[in-house]
């Protein structure tokens, strides 16, 4: 029997890029811990990272290749892909095929995909889901610095005296960065935090100042700041004169943005605006940390540059504790940028339209077919699929039917596309449903290769699990198809290190410091060195073999003049304004314990415990205006689509705005895929969609009945009714609503759950309340609660009962009350996912006086002491009690 | 010189009256008791456990003969009073014994109703009313196998259950389609039937008995549809009626029972009546609770305290039938204007139904778990608005009160 083995790897989730120690014990059971040696997290993990071990099972794992739904051999599948692609290319040219890749591919996979498409098929029709998350940040950096260069690093957050967090709920979306900031603030209370976000998020818990600006008004705020800096002589003229260009134009375009105008455009009060400007002005060490709120906008690129302009104007770049810092959402968004995964890049941060780069890459790859024109960006790519311009698409490690704006159109486009190849680790996703060929790729734990995090740090993500079924690495799959298309010599890879070497060699090929991305020192890396690779920040050039923490320390940029560029920007409102038909602004984003389309995170019961159901947050005034009630269901409509979500009335949402999480999809919800509503509007430069701003209307959803089922076995439910599927600890939870009244509750329940076993029933027919429970051998099998009204007992106590070996008589008596009887505790909704501590337990500790601070809660209940992701919520509970 | 009090009927209602009286006025009367049965006073409700073998006769005796001696009560057992001489204020027994009274209590109880059909006088056809019936059943079970119980009410089911325990094959014959229709709704009745069937009883529902056949001893029972079933023993348990014959014959005003006023006086002022033999404000009685209440009121007036009034309170039926707990009260059938809360756990043989009208509880049926009967009955009689506890009321008093505590404390 194998011994317990611990492997250093990296987390599967966000762009923080935390080091993870994954241990597989002698029984094959996996546990994870934070890697204390990894410089991204120094041992910290967030709730999602801590729960990684819950997600490594084979449930829904794609194990074998399939052609048109039938199992096929690898040979058949690879032949099918290469032949179908070749046929389309032969008949319609190379631009009739496309690859849609993902920030979850490893750098090596990504490199090979890009090489095949741009270098050998000869089309730049390879784009990536990273288009949806940081394309605007890329444009911002490239316009300002001449390259996609993230100047800063995490340590700068700890060294800064002012951190501006803009358009990022860091506490939930990049929790370990948030923990590092939180720790820095505790160590140095003089560190000031300003949060700029239309919503009052968990991140605001540590803010000295929260600016709840109007959605899409970021440029106005930063133009105002630039103007203020100039007016009040806070600009660094030496830096501006010596190392930048375009300052006067930028200032000119900002000069009309006085504090009063900024306050009006942003919907802020003047004192707050002034306080922000004054904080920025008077603090030398400033980091502006930004994410999707800045990027996912029709002015995303300008948003970025408006931030960078202020850093350039004050010379706050290239030194410790300062700089504009875009953080990415995916584990290898940065790697994708490095290899040229975006359709308007070439490779290794080189440009398609640059003849020198084109020549260089052609020679390096020894190809005469290198793409000369930019390919379709994500939204255009699926539009081209819809119009038939693209006839074959290969989707890798991503789920566009869920994540693209106007997602119904994407779904229809794929349904009508002749050749849809999907490489994935999951058998069933909203996207694999449309696959003509399904290819089982390695998943986290099986994958072996490198990823780059938000601070340019390359880490080795290592294998620690046996390979499931016939799954193969993405680089292998792509190389095999390439060989079959006649490119065997260029794709003769045997292992990832060969690819990495080539990638590193390309980055340094005829570079000599002219390009930011340079891994020259790693171009001859040995297999052993690659295996042992310690996390390292690029550039890793021959002159800086130990890597580079921060860029631009020498004030030399990658523009032709070596000077950074100010970009004159104007505040432009979002493309679609709310109107009388669609009066509210829909904002979308992440929640703490789910990630992307939930394919991994929703396998973990404890992660699902935090926020089990899709919701819409709405301000109390808007709620009362449209007769929306907290806890009820609401229908949300845009011009593009419709969804249903549970209402949360909250003042953290500003009036006129609603927020809906982005995660839910057809695997976990029948009618709650928010991107079906999102306008297909993009930033003209970056092509990044405006996910944060779609006009919608919200109305009551009044079904004939509401209900929930908790069942030990999964159910098959009718797609047309509202259902949410939630994996719990030894049960599945379904939140339901139906438009057809249920006349015979018990007959309906037995039809859903099977008639066997002991059935307990409760009915109050006048109020259309029906409840039932099924018990077999004193173990709870299922409970059903149905009512005319949405208001039903909390699910928390009933959920706890599924882990019980025996339902005691006391429990049995209370089952259909849905609440515990005497002496039976109800922990309440989950707050701390790591230790499974519920809201009621925390409230009890607070109300009985045992706990007055979050630290007390930690000592008493352990809640918040592992990943700390729940600390903002614990503090809120204490404050509210 | 003490006044003389005579009690006719050594049963539960009469003797409870004497008990209460002794507490109030121990030395007021010279008391004489006549009992037709040859025993001390016993708990008739406990006949079922005796039949089921769970108890002996000795264990169900409330007052043994020594008790009467100790309390200076003249007890005549095995004697039936045949006449009341109201003019001379004396009672006359079947053996000619005459006893004078100043006050008289009639507690003659009820008589089992026997179907007036051919063969009802055959040997092996009995009722289930007293110790003698129980003895007959126990003896018959030793020698015979097939028992029929006519009547699926409380007594019939107890008899059937007891006979089954005594080793007989028992079939219960019932005229309607639901057992115990006085106390249960159809759902609870069906549950009861199912539970008893699981125990081994057989049921012939919707069966009308036409005749009992046999030359000497009963051999068969014949139904209206012409079908026949063999029988060695037939127990009729189709109801009781007030035993008013003596009163009627003696010129005391009777209707269905002996008429009494609110202090349990008959139309003859020094003659009182209590128990199953009386009719009070149109009602007759069969359950023990109102009888004990009558005893209290009657004793109060015999003691000449003169302050008690008997009111026929809404009563709840709380029963243990063949080991199954039942509780019903109020309008538990409901109608178009009422609403119902129902809880079922058939595997645990539990069924609960509450009938609501205008957010108030008006009827209760509890089957299998009667823990909350009294609490629910209180809510019912006090006409409390239950809107706030509607979701939880079926889960019991403790549950509801604990939630209220949580609200208060939390």
Contacts between the chains, C-beta under 8 A, distances in Angstrom:
chain1	res1	chain2	res2	distance
A	758	B	345	7.4
A	758	B	346	7.5
A	758	B	347	3.5
A	758	B	348	7.7
A	759	B	344	7.8
A	759	B	346	7.1
A	759	B	347	7.6
A	760	B	343	7.6
A	760	B	344	6.7
A	760	B	345	4.5
A	760	B	347	7.9
A	761	B	342	7.0
A	761	B	343	6.9
A	761	B	344	4.4
A	761	B	345	7.9
A	762	B	341	7.7
A	762	B	342	7.0
A	762	B	343	5.0
A	762	B	344	7.9
A	762	B	394	6.5
A	763	B	340	7.5
A	763	B	341	7.2
A	763	B	342	4.8
A	764	B	339	7.4
A	764	B	340	7.5
A	764	B	341	5.0
A	764	B	342	7.9
A	764	B	390	6.9
A	764	B	391	7.7
A	765	B	339	7.3
A	765	B	340	6.3
A	765	B	342	8.0
A	766	B	339	3.7
A	766	B	340	7.4
A	766	B	356	7.7
A	767	B	339	8.0
A	767	B	390	7.7
A	769	B	391	7.6
A	775	B	347	7.4
A	793	B	391	7.8
A	812	B	345	7.2
A	812	B	348	7.4
A	813	B	395	6.5
A	813	B	396	7.1
A	813	B	399	7.5
A	814	B	395	6.2
A	814	B	399	6.6
A	816	B	343	6.8
A	816	B	395	7.4
A	817	B	391	7.5
A	817	B	392	5.6
A	817	B	395	4.2
A	817	B	399	6.3
A	819	B	392	7.4
A	819	B	399	7.9
A	819	B	403	6.9
A	821	B	395	7.2
A	821	B	396	8.0
A	821	B	398	6.9
A	821	B	399	5.1
A	821	B	402	6.7
A	822	B	398	5.9
A	822	B	399	7.4
A	822	B	402	4.9
A	843	B	410	7.9
A	847	B	410	7.0
